[in-house]
Amino acid sequence: MQTRTPRIRRALSIAAVAGAIILTAAGCSSGLGSSDSGDSGNSDGPIKLGMIGPFSGSESAFGDYMKNGAQLAVNEINAKGGVDGRKLELIVEDGACDATTAVAAANKLVTEGISASVGGYCSGATLPTLPIFNEAKVPMVIPAANSNELVKQKLPGVFLINGTGTQQAAAAVKYAKKAGLTDVAAINDASAYSADLATSFVTQAKEAGLTVSFEATVTPGENDYSSVATQLANKKPALVYWTGYYQEGGLIVRQATDAGYTGEFLVGDGSVDAKFAQIAGKGYTEHVLGTFTQTPDMIKGADSWIADYTKLAGAAPGPYSTQSYDAVKVVAQAMTDAKGTDFTKVSKALEDLKGFKTFAGPLSFTKDHTLDGGGFVIVGIDPATGNFVLKDDLQG
């Protein structure tokens, strides 16, 4: 059975950081907390957008994808005159998927006078930045982090444009039922994102009539997961849903296969990267699928966007490049509708967006500030390249 201690410890850690940072934010916000505008009333200079992403640490592969996607949107908007006659400027800070580092980054962005945040990758690092930006009256359009905990606080300026853990788990359950895989397991790494996704999957799987025969929590950053691998080989669930990140996921798949597990692995969006196949090794990914929102190469008509991104970045786009691009576009539209950067007006404009065009489809927010549709599909690994490619759009 799943152990709860690491998850509780993690939650308390995040809560402690979040509780302490409000005073820190107030001390560093240069008066922004008492204003209703994130740019200190400066209506002549550029509108600064802040992005906290993983530019170091275990998830650094995603940082540049996010930055370049956002910068492409900034360039396009500026080429058309900006927002209300003002150019946009993207300011990037490293969050390293670490709560303490992300808190420092958020405080720095506030002192820079950002008008909105368009970052957030790891949920555990994004959660403690919420009160900082809320105190400073900075709206957040979060492109990647998708833990339900992000919106449970019901902060007026927090919006998710990636599907939530609940929506992603629903896609995993839908796939399991469609494939006739009725005996399932869930493994998480105790992080806010991973634990939330695993819990939601287990709950929905049971509600759908599936049997959850095994649950486990592992410690990230280790090299030996043989204990869990052996238990999977003995329990023999038809499908295992790994909800953590690719470093541990690749090792667990390899070690479980070596231990004799022959079922199917499904991984969450934190593991959808070509590095998963590199870590697992050749011959270990034939039965690995993932839940993910579509990337540009999976979307019809995205060729010109891919070319523009590649010209800017010098490399092809990857996961969360489109969501970060969309985050900037969504914020810019809200500021246009609000006729400025006033926090209350921009937050209201975000709530009022209906059918705004994004890569994930027409965007509208629910009353909880989440997408009204998750947009998750099933992806698999191309054995020739290690890249994840579309396998099942879960339609029909």
Beta strands, then each sheet from edge to edge (+ up, - down):
strand 1: 47-53
strand 2: 88-94
strand 3: 116-117
strand 4: 140-142
strand 5: 158-160
strand 6: 183-188
strand 7: 211-217
strand 8: 239-242
strand 9: 264-267
strand 10: 288-293
strand 11: 376-381
strand 12: 388-392
sheet 1: 2+ 1+ 3+
sheet 2: 4+ 5+
sheet 3: 7+ 6+ 8+ 9+ 10+ 11- 12+
end
